[in-house]
């Protein structure tokens, strides 16, 4: 049976969304079994909604990430997904996921397209080799955009949900949904309550400020490529929570740190990515070429340890309070600009980013598409192959 009937948004799904029936006690027991044989710091760590993240746990997550056997439980409880689920009526997810009657045809078409792209992006994952996995993924996405209509649909949401679903498994569908809500609204983008399109622009602005303060030698050449060079380069990183930029195992290591430490991690990672591509940033004179060069290099970035070492040890201290204040200032400025210029900035008519995203694991981001519109008229003195070799 098709996931949804094209052009008939009122039709419901043919299957009932899976609802979490395991008790908290049973889940805790399974988590305890999963921790056997792990590092000592995990032996005494109780994964629950009130778990205390110690300095040792934080350092272990930075160095090695969550052990795969407990990652799903850690995400569900530490992100706040478990708490969100308890705060809502038991049938909340079932009601949101069971029907698409409140969605426009455009929203349904866009979700279907993004789900197809996600299946290609995760082509090596058995879960998405069948229509069943795609159906579960669609339900989660439809439920999310109905729960958070202010955010709406955005290109790349399927990639974020698919990575969570592949981590949890389809039998934990409802937990994937609440973890997705918690990640976007409480961990990655709390200042905008999960309004990702706005939040991604806020993050770009804060990244620009931090880069000028800490890595001026890289901020200066970027500024010469045009006033929107930073947005062209990094907007898609934040929009997709790095899922269309880096290999999935590296993305999960980044998410591990975000779950434990909060939203400033994504800014550290973004600065680290730019720093790791310093030679290309300094030598390239065309933003379109630079975006493609950086994109190609990041798609080959398999060493999460090296990336996170730069993010946490190569950039100095980063005050959470100062970052939050910078986000609030950026959001206020953005809202003020929207009130004087109501036309959305670089957004499509459906609220998604103009252009499409690539479907390979290191794929093209929205910034790569925007780059062609903001490319510098100056020609690069080096070809693509030369830039890649010196990146």
C-alpha positions in Angstrom: 0.0 0.0 0.0 1.3 3.5 -0.8 2.5 5.6 2.0 0.0 8.3 1.1 -2.3 8.9 -1.8 -0.9 11.7 -4.0 -3.3 14.6 -4.2 -5.6 13.2 -1.5 -4.3 14.6 1.8 -7.4 13.5 3.7 -6.6 9.8 3.4 -5.2 8.0 6.4 -2.5 5.5 6.6 -3.3 1.8 6.2 -1.4 0.8 9.3 -1.6 2.0 12.9 1.5 3.8 14.2 3.5 1.8 16.7 3.0 3.0 20.2 5.6 2.5 23.0 4.1 -0.1 25.3 7.3 -1.1 27.2 7.3 0.2 30.7 10.1 2.5 31.9 11.2 -0.3 34.2 11.6 -2.7 31.3 13.5 -0.2 29.2 15.8 0.5 32.1 16.4 -3.2 32.6 17.3 -3.6 28.9 19.6 -0.6 29.1 21.4 -2.2 32.2 22.0 -5.4 30.2 23.3 -3.3 27.3 25.9 -1.6 29.5 27.6 -4.8 30.5 31.2 -4.9 29.3 31.4 -1.1 28.7 33.7 1.5 30.1 33.5 2.0 33.9 31.9 5.4 33.7 28.9 3.7 32.0 28.5 1.0 34.6 27.1 3.4 37.2 25.3 5.6 34.8 21.5 5.4 35.1 19.9 6.3 31.8 16.6 7.9 32.8 14.9 11.3 32.5 16.7 12.5 35.7 20.1 11.1 34.8 23.0 13.4 35.9 25.7 13.9 33.3 29.0 14.0 35.1 32.2 15.5 33.9 33.5 12.0 33.3 30.5 11.1 31.1 30.9 14.4 29.2 34.5 13.7 28.5 33.8 10.1 27.5 31.2 11.2 25.0 33.6 13.7 23.5 36.3 11.1 23.1 34.3 8.0 22.1 30.6 8.9 21.9 27.8 6.8 23.3 28.3 3.1 23.0 26.0 2.0 20.1 24.2 -0.4 22.5 22.9 2.4 24.7 22.8 5.3 22.2 19.0 5.1 21.5 18.1 5.1 25.2 20.6 7.9 25.9 19.1 10.0 23.1 15.5 9.3 24.3 16.1 10.2 27.9 18.9 12.8 27.8 17.4 14.8 25.0 14.2 15.3 26.8 12.2 13.0 24.5 11.0 10.8 27.4 9.8 13.9 29.4 8.0 15.3 26.4 6.2 12.0 25.9 5.1 11.9 29.5 3.8 15.5 29.4 1.4 14.7 26.6 -1.7 12.4 26.4 -0.8 8.8 25.6 -2.5 8.9 22.1 -0.9 12.2 21.0 1.5 10.6 18.5 -1.1 8.2 17.1 -3.5 11.0 16.4 -0.8 13.2 14.7 0.6 10.3 12.6 -2.7 8.6 11.6 -3.9 11.3 9.2 -2.7 13.9 6.7 -6.0 15.8 6.5 -4.6 19.0 7.9 -1.7 19.1 5.4 -1.7 20.8 2.0 -1.0 18.8 -1.2 2.4 20.7 -1.5 3.4 19.5 2.0 2.6 15.9 1.2 4.4 16.0 -2.1 7.5 17.5 -0.5 7.5 15.0 2.3 7.2 12.1 -0.2 10.1 13.5 -2.3 12.3 13.9 0.8 11.5 10.4 2.0 12.6 9.0 -1.4 15.8 11.1 -1.1 16.3 9.7 2.4 16.0 6.1 1.2 18.8 6.8 -1.3 20.8 8.6 1.3 20.4 5.5 3.6 20.5 2.9 0.8 22.9 0.7 2.8 20.5 0.6 5.7 18.3 -2.5 5.7 15.4 -0.6 7.4 14.8 1.6 4.3 15.2 -1.2 1.7 11.4 -1.9 2.0 8.3 0.2 1.8 7.6 -0.5 5.5 10.6 1.5 6.6 9.6 4.4 4.3 6.0 4.3 5.7 7.2 4.6 9.3 9.5 7.5 8.4 6.7 9.3 6.6 4.4 8.9 9.6 7.1 10.4 11.9 7.6 13.4 9.6 3.9 14.1 9.1 3.4 13.9 12.8 6.2 16.4 13.4 5.0 19.0 10.9 1.5 18.8 12.3 2.8 19.2 15.9 4.9 22.2 15.0 3.1 24.0 12.2 5.2 27.2 12.9 8.2 25.3 11.7 6.5 23.4 8.9 8.2 21.2 6.4 11.8 21.8 5.4 14.1 20.0 3.1 16.4 17.7 5.1 13.9 16.8 7.9 13.6 13.3 6.5 17.4 12.9 6.7 17.4 13.8 10.4 14.4 11.6 11.2 15.9 8.7 9.1 19.1 8.7 11.1 17.2 8.6 14.3 15.0 5.8 13.0 18.0 3.8 11.9 19.5 4.2 15.4 16.3 3.3 17.3 14.7 0.7 14.9 11.1 0.9 13.6 9.7 -0.9 16.6 10.4 2.2 18.7 8.6 4.6 16.3 7.0 6.7 18.9 10.2 7.2 20.8 11.9 8.3 17.6 9.2 11.0 17.1 9.5 12.4 20.6 13.3 12.3 20.4 13.1 14.2 17.1 10.9 16.8 18.7 13.3 17.1 21.7 16.5 17.3 19.5 15.1 20.1 17.3 13.2 22.1 19.9 15.4 21.7 23.0 18.9 20.6 22.0 19.7 22.1 18.5 17.4 25.1 18.3 15.9 26.0 21.7 16.0 29.8 21.0 13.4 29.4 18.2 11.5 26.5 19.7 12.5 24.2 16.8 11.7 26.7 13.9 14.6 25.3 11.9 14.5 27.6 8.9 14.8 30.7 11.1 17.2 29.0 13.6 19.6 28.0 10.8 20.0 31.6 9.8 20.5 32.6 13.4 23.2 30.0 13.7 24.9 31.3 10.6 25.0 34.9 12.0 26.4 33.7 15.4 29.0 31.6 13.5 30.0 34.7 11.6 30.5 36.6 14.8 32.5 33.8 16.5 34.7 33.3 13.4 35.6 37.0 13.4 36.5 36.9 17.0 38.4 33.6 17.1 39.5 32.8 13.5 39.9 36.2 11.9 42.4 34.8 9.4 39.6 32.7 8.0 36.7 35.2 8.5 38.5 37.8 6.4 38.9 35.8 3.2 35.3 34.6 3.5 34.1 38.2 3.8 35.9 39.1 0.6 33.7 36.5 -1.3 30.6 38.4 -0.6 28.2 39.5 2.2 26.4 36.1 2.1 29.4 33.9 1.7 29.0 32.4 5.2 25.4 31.6 4.6 26.2 30.0 1.3 28.8 27.8 3.0 27.2 26.9 6.3 23.4 27.3 6.2 22.8 23.8 5.1 25.0 22.4 7.9 22.7 23.7 10.5 19.5 23.2 8.5 20.1 19.4 8.2 21.9 19.0 11.5 25.0 17.9 9.4 23.2 14.8 8.0 23.7 15.9 4.4 27.3 17.1 5.0 29.2 14.4 6.8 29.2 10.5 6.9 26.5 9.2 9.3 28.8 7.8 11.9 30.5 11.2 12.2 27.1 12.9 12.5 26.1 10.5 15.3 29.2 11.4 17.2 28.3 15.1 16.8 24.7 14.4 18.0 26.1 12.5 21.0 27.8 15.7 22.2 24.7 17.9 21.4 22.5 15.6 23.5 24.9 15.9 26.4 26.1 19.5 26.1 23.5 21.4 24.1 23.3 23.7 21.1 26.7 25.4 21.3 28.3 22.1 20.1 27.0 22.7 16.6 28.8 26.0 16.5 32.0 24.5 17.7 31.7 21.8 15.0 31.0 24.4 12.3 34.0 26.4 13.2 36.1 23.2 13.3 34.9 22.3 9.8 36.0 25.7 8.5 39.3 25.5 10.3 40.0 22.0 8.8 39.4 23.5 5.3 41.5 26.6 6.1 43.8 26.3 3.0 40.8 26.2 0.6 39.1 29.1 2.4 42.2 31.2 2.2 43.0 30.4 -1.5 39.7 30.3 -3.2 38.3 33.4 -4.8 34.9 32.1 -5.8 32.2 31.1 -3.3 30.5 28.6 -5.6 33.8 26.7 -6.1 34.6 27.0 -2.4 31.3 25.4 -1.4 31.8 22.5 -3.8 35.4 22.0 -2.6 34.4 22.0 1.1 31.4 19.8 0.4 33.7 17.2 -1.4 36.2 17.2 1.4 33.6 16.9 4.2 32.0 13.9 2.4 35.3 12.1 2.9 35.7 13.1 6.6 35.7 9.7 8.4 37.6 10.7 11.5 35.2 12.0 14.1 37.9 12.0 16.8 40.0 14.5 14.8 37.0 16.7 14.1 35.8 16.8 17.7 39.4 17.3 18.9 39.5 20.5 16.9 36.0 21.5 18.0 36.6 21.1 21.7 40.4 21.7 22.1 41.4 23.9 19.1 39.0 26.8 19.6 39.3 27.8 23.2 36.5 28.2 25.7 33.0 29.1 24.6 30.6 30.5 27.1 27.1 29.1 26.8 25.7 32.4 28.2 27.5 34.5 25.6 26.4 32.2 22.8 22.8 32.3 24.0 22.9 36.1 24.1 24.3 36.3 20.6 21.5 34.0 19.4 18.9 36.2 21.0 20.4 39.3 19.3 20.6 37.6 16.0 17.0 36.4 16.3 15.8 39.9 17.2 17.6 41.4 14.2 16.1 38.7 11.9 12.6 39.3 13.2 13.0 43.1 12.7 14.3 42.6 9.2 11.3 40.3 8.4 8.9 42.9 9.7 10.2 45.5 7.4 10.7 43.1 4.5 8.1 40.4 4.7 9.3 38.4 1.7 11.1 35.3 3.0 14.9 35.2 2.4 15.9 32.5 0.0 12.9 30.3 0.9 10.6 28.5 -1.5 6.9 29.0 -1.6 6.3 26.0 0.6 8.6 27.2 3.3 11.5 25.0 2.2 14.9 26.1 1.1 15.0 26.9 -2.6 16.6 24.2 -4.6 17.0 20.5 -3.7 19.4 18.7 -1.6 21.7 16.0 -2.9 21.0 12.4 -1.8 24.5 11.1 -1.2 25.9 10.7 2.3 28.3 13.6 2.0 25.8 15.4 -0.3 25.1 18.9 -1.4 23.6 21.3 1.0 21.2 24.2 0.6 24.2 26.4 0.9 25.8 24.8 -2.1 22.7 25.7 -4.2 22.6 29.3 -2.8 26.3 29.6 -3.6 25.6 29.6 -7.4 23.4 32.7 -6.9 26.0 34.6 -4.9 29.1 33.5 -6.7 31.8 36.1 -7.0 32.4 37.3 -10.6 36.1 36.8 -10.1 37.5 33.6 -11.4 39.5 31.2 -9.2 43.2 31.0 -10.1 43.1 27.3 -9.2 41.0 24.5 -10.7 38.9 22.1 -8.6 41.5 19.3 -8.6 44.2 21.7 -7.3 42.0 23.0 -4.6 41.0 19.5 -3.5 44.6 18.5 -3.3 45.5 21.5 -1.1 42.4 21.4 1.1 
